[in-house]
Amino acid sequence: MSGILEITGALLALAYLVLATMRRWWAWVPYTLSSLLYFPVFWESGLIFNALLQLFFVGMGVRGLMSWRDERSEEHTSELQSH
């Protein structure tokens, strides 16, 4: 089970890198999911602090998603106001 989680987490992390490079706001989704999948992998391996770090990354992913969404909303609002 852990092997599947690791492979899926790695693929999601790679998807994040590609999407972030393309400056897509939804890149934060695979980032967050990857961290969620890595949490049990590290926990079961006895790497408790690395597991806890993944929870921090999940929080940062949620924050990044919200921040980027808000930024996009502000851009859209300013476009509407300029017309």
C-alpha positions as CSV (number, residue, x, y, z in Angstrom):
1,M,0.0,0.0,0.0
2,S,2.8,2.4,0.9
3,G,4.4,1.9,-2.5
4,I,1.2,2.9,-4.3
5,L,0.9,6.0,-2.1
6,E,4.6,7.0,-2.8
7,I,4.2,6.6,-6.6
8,T,0.9,8.5,-6.7
9,G,2.4,11.2,-4.4
10,A,5.4,11.6,-6.7
11,L,3.3,11.8,-9.8
12,L,1.1,14.4,-8.2
13,A,4.2,16.4,-7.1
14,L,5.4,16.2,-10.7
15,A,2.1,17.4,-11.9
16,Y,2.3,20.3,-9.5
17,L,5.7,21.3,-10.8
18,V,4.5,21.3,-14.4
19,L,1.3,23.3,-13.6
20,A,3.1,25.7,-11.3
21,T,5.6,26.4,-14.1
22,M,2.7,27.2,-16.4
23,R,1.3,29.5,-13.6
24,R,-2.0,27.6,-13.3
25,W,-3.8,28.4,-10.0
26,W,-5.1,24.8,-9.7
27,A,-1.5,23.6,-9.4
28,W,-2.1,23.7,-5.7
29,V,-4.6,20.8,-5.9
30,P,-2.0,18.1,-6.8
31,Y,0.5,19.8,-4.4
32,T,-2.0,19.4,-1.5
33,L,-3.0,15.9,-2.5
34,S,0.6,14.8,-2.8
35,S,1.4,16.0,0.7
36,L,-1.7,14.2,2.0
37,L,-0.6,11.0,0.4
38,Y,2.9,11.3,1.8
39,F,1.7,11.8,5.4
40,P,0.9,8.1,6.1
41,V,4.1,7.0,4.2
42,F,6.3,9.0,6.5
43,W,4.2,8.1,9.6
44,E,4.4,4.4,9.0
45,S,8.1,4.6,8.3
46,G,8.6,6.2,11.8
47,L,9.6,9.5,10.3
48,I,7.2,11.4,12.5
49,F,8.5,14.9,12.0
50,N,8.5,14.5,8.2
51,A,4.9,13.3,8.5
52,L,4.0,16.4,10.5
53,L,5.8,18.5,8.0
54,Q,3.5,17.1,5.3
55,L,0.6,18.4,7.3
56,F,2.2,21.9,7.2
57,F,2.5,21.5,3.4
58,V,-1.2,20.6,3.2
59,G,-2.0,23.8,5.1
60,M,0.3,25.8,2.8
61,G,-1.4,24.2,-0.2
62,V,-4.8,25.2,1.0
63,R,-3.5,28.7,1.7
64,G,-1.9,28.9,-1.7
65,L,-5.1,27.8,-3.4
66,M,-7.1,30.4,-1.6
67,S,-4.6,33.2,-2.1
68,W,-4.3,32.5,-5.8
69,R,-8.1,32.2,-6.2
70,D,-8.5,35.6,-4.4
71,E,-5.8,37.1,-6.6
72,R,-7.6,35.9,-9.7
73,S,-10.9,37.2,-8.4
74,E,-9.4,40.7,-7.8
75,E,-8.0,40.7,-11.4
76,H,-11.4,39.8,-12.8
77,T,-13.1,42.5,-10.7
78,S,-10.6,45.2,-11.9
79,E,-11.1,44.1,-15.5
80,L,-14.9,44.5,-15.1
81,Q,-14.4,47.9,-13.5
82,S,-12.2,49.2,-16.4
83,H,-14.9,48.6,-19.0
